[in-house]
Amino acid sequence: MAKLTSRQLTSDDKAQWQSLWERSGRHLVQHWNWADCAATGVGSPARIGVFDGGGELRAACAFVDRPRKFGRMWANPAPAPWAGVLHGETKLEEEWLRDALSLIADAVPADVDFAETVLQPGMMDGRGLAWAGWNLQIHYTYQSVITPSTEVLSAAAPNLRRRWKKARDGGVEVEQGAIELADLVTLYDKMAAEKKVPGHVGGECWLMLENWLASEESGELGMQTYSAGASKGGPPAFAAMVAWDCGTAYYLLGASDSDAHGNEAPTAVHLHIFDDLTRLKAAEAFDWCGANTPSIVQFKKQFRPTLVPLVHAVRYSRKGLVADATRRFLGR
């Protein structure tokens, strides 16, 4: 096997990264610009590359370098549930993957107190990270095949069909593109403050993502907002944003107005999203972007999605272990 080496990447490596991205499935959350967006307002992007003897980039992983009160963090680029390892291998050999993951782990700076990455769906072999001293955990996301809402409802839990009937009988109407992303972010920030959502993604990230996906550079990547009011022409009771690549659509952002509960606007919006994505033929799979919070799972599972396990790898320095224990004790 050819000798591999690893190092941190700079902007000079962007062309190689993008060339590898073109050959690796073209996932939205592994594009060079994704980490730039995720880091906006909270830190800076950090990337590690694995090179062969000829200097060709063979694998890569992105992080967000976030200075924290309790230590330096290299985080998985939110809000996607995974960023994974970018690679172009047509047949992923076990030994090659272990070596690549080990080299990625070796290139994380020693002064990083907490580092994490979440491997992509289907990549369940994280031993290269585990043998380098990282702890492996299992996180989950839900995924669904994109089909018209009639098919979704036919396979859904009975309670979802009752909720849809309530929304329909109540005159809930869904609009796409009617809410500006900035207004959706404002609604989300209000909801996050009321519910004390920890570490939620700030508005600067979303607006940079919108600007990128609206540019010619984004190509086949896209996004759309959806909203529904408690009454026709009224303010949104619920709104959401979905972005997609050539294979997967990602439910990245959703927010409800605490003053407009009970009209089933979230149910109507989600079903409309399936209809719109079916019409656009933009992707085949729908990633619900998480299945780890009990209250959220209760809603999502009514759509009968498939539960997908993800390897979440974490490395703490000694200082990081103390800092994390302190943070948890103080509730921060």
N, C-alpha and C positions, 0 to 999 in steps of 0.2 A: 504494500500500500504506500502511495506517495506520501512524503512527510508533509504534514499540515502545520501552519503556524497561525497565531492570532494576535490581533492588536486592536486598539481603539481606532475608529474611523473618523475621518474629517470630511469636510465638504468636497475635497478633491476626489473622494471615493464615490460620490453620488452617481456618476455615470455607470460604474461597475454594479452598484447596488440595483439601479433601475434595470440594467441588462439582466441581472439575476432574477429580479422581480418579474420580468416579462416571460421568463422560462419556468416560473415556479407556481403558476396558478393565478397570478395577478390579483391577489387578495387586497381589498381596500386597506385593511388594517396592517398590511406589511409594506405598503408604499412608503417611500422615503418621507413624503410630506406628512404622513399620519403622525409620526413621532413629533414633528415640528408643531403640528396643531395641538397635540396632547400636552406638550410642554408649555404652551403659551399661557403666561400669567402665573405659572407655578414653578418653573424651573427652566431647564434646557435639555434638548435631546441628547442622548448618549447612545452610541452604536458600537458594536463589536463585530469584527469580521474575521472569518477563518479563510486563510489563503493556502493554495497549493504551492509547490516549489517554483512554479512559473509565474507567481504573483497574481494568479486569477482568483477572484473572490468566489468561494465555494459555498459558504454559509454565513449567515449574519443574524444578529439579534438586536432589537432596539429597546431602549429604556428611556425613562424620564428622570433626569438627575434633579432631585428635589431637596434643597437644603431644609432641614427641619429643626425645630427647637431641640429635639432630643437626639440629633445625629443626622448624618447625610444618608439619603435614600436614593437608590436606583429602582424606580417602580415600573411595573408593567404599564405601558402607555394606555391609560383610560381614554374613553369609556368602553372600549371593546373588552369582552371577557377574556380575550387572548391576543397575543401578538406573535408568539411562537418563534420558530427558527426558519428563516428564509433560506431555501436551498433549491437547487435545480436538479437534484438526483432523480433519475427516472426509476431507479430501483434503490431504495434506501437500505443499505447494508447495516446490519446491527453494529458491527465494529466501527464502521465509519461514523455513524451517528454518535456513538459513545465518545469517540475521539473528538468530534466537533463540539459536543456539549462540554466536555472537559476543558477544551481550549477556550471556549467562551467563558467558563467559570474562572479560568486562570487570568483572563484579561480584565476582569473587574478590579478596579483599583483597590488597594489595601485599605484606604481611608474611607471606603464606603461602609457604613455601619449596618445597612439593611439593603439587600438586593433581592428582587423577585422577578420571575418571569412565568408566564402561563403558556404551556405548549399548545399547539393547535390541535383541534379534534383529530383523533386517530393516531397521534404521536404519544403513545403511552409509555415509551421507554425513556425514562429520565435518569437512568443509572449513571450516565456520564456526569451529571450534576450531583447526584447523590454520592458518588465515589469521590467527588471533589469537596465534600463536606456540606452540601446543601441539603436541606430537609424537604422531602417530597410530601405533598398533601394532595387531596383530591377536591377539586372544585367542580361545579356543574354549570352547564347551560342547557337551555331547551332549544330544539330545532324542529321546524315543520317544513313539509313540502308545500310550496306555494301553489294553491289551487283556489278556484272561486269560492266565495263565502258560502254558497249553497252546499258545496262539498264539505267545507269546514264544519258547518252546522250539522250536517247529517252524521258526521263522525264525532261531534262534540258531546260533552257531558250535558245531560238534560237541563241542568241549571243554566247553562249558557244559552240554550234555546229560549228559556223563559226570560232571561235578561234581554235577549235580542227582541223578543216580542214586546217587552215593556218599553224598550227604546223606540221601536217602530210605532207602537200605539201612542206613545207620548210625543210623537212628531219630531224626534231628534234627527237632525240633518247634518251630514258630514260634508265638510268642504276641504278641498285640497289646495294648498297654496294661499289660502285666505289669511292665514296668520303669519306675520313676519317672524323669522327665527328669533330676532331680538325680543319680541313680545313673548314668544314661547319660553325663552330663557328667563325672562322676568317672572313669568308664572311659575317656572320650575324653582327659581331661587326663593320665591315666597313659600312654596310648598316645602322645600328643603329646610327652610328656617323654622317653619311651624312644626315639622316632624323631626327636627334635629338630625337631619341626614349627615353623617360624618364624611368629611373629605369629598364632597360632591364637586363635580367638574364645573369650573367657572365659565362665565359668559364669553370671555376672550377666546377660549378654545373653540367654542361653537361657531363664533363669527368668522374665525380664521378658516375653519373647516368649510363653512359655507362659501367663502370667497374662493377657496381652492377648487371646490367641486363645481363652481360656476365658471371656472376658467377653461380654456381650451386644453390646457395641460392635463386635465383630469380624464379626458377621453371618454371611455365607456363607463366611467364611474359617475354616480349621480345621487341626488337626494331630493326629498319632498317633505313638506310639512302637511299635517292633517289636523283638523279641529272640528269640534261640535259644541254648540251652545245648549244651555238649559232650555232656551226658547229660540224660535227663529229670529235671526238678526241680533240676538243678544250676545254678550261677551262669552268667550269660550269657557265651557265647563271642564273640557279636557282637550289637550292638544298633544301631538306627538311628532317626532321627526325620524324618518327612516333614510338610510343611505345604502347604496348597493355597489357591487362590482359585477363581473360577468357571471358569477356563480351563486353569490349569497347576498341577501338583503339583511341589514342589521337594524334592529330596533334600538336606536341609540339614546333617545330622549323622550320622556313622557311626563306630563304634569297635569294635575287636576286642581280645580278651584275648590277650596275647602267650603266655600259658601254655596256650592252647587252640587251637593251630593244627592244620590238617589235616582238620577234620571238615566243612568246606564249609558252615558256618553262614551266612557272608555270601551264598552263592548261594541258600540256602533262604529267607533273609529278603527278599532282593530280589525273588524270584519271588512270594513271599507278598504283598509290597507291591503288585505289579501286580494280583493277585487282589482284594485289599481295595479298591484304588482303583476297579477295575472295578465291584465291588459297590456302593460308595458313590455312584458316578456323580458324584463331586465335581469332576472335571476331565477334560480330553480329552488333554492332553499331559503328559509327565513330563520335567522338566528335571533332568539328572544333576548340575547345578551344577559344571561344570568338565570340561575335557578337555585339561589343560595339563601334567600330571605324568605322565611315562612309565609309572611303576609302576601308577598308578591307571587310566590309559588301558587297560592290558593287560587288566584285569578288565572294565571297562565295555564295551569294544568287542565282547566276546563276546555281548552282548545285541543286537547289530546296530542301534545307535542311529544317528541322523542327526547328522553333525558340523555344528555351526552356528557360523559366524564372528561375532565381536563386535568392534566398534571400541573399543579402549582408548586413551583420550586422556590425555596426561600433560603437565603444565607444571612446569618447574623454574625457580626464581629462580637467580641466580648463586650465592648462598649454598647453595641447595638442591643444585645440581650438585656443589659441593665436598663438601657433607655426604653426599650419596648415594655419591660415590666413596670417601669415608672409611669409610662404613658397610660398603660392599662389601669394602673392603680388610681391615677388621677382622672381617668375617664376622658382622655384626650386622644 
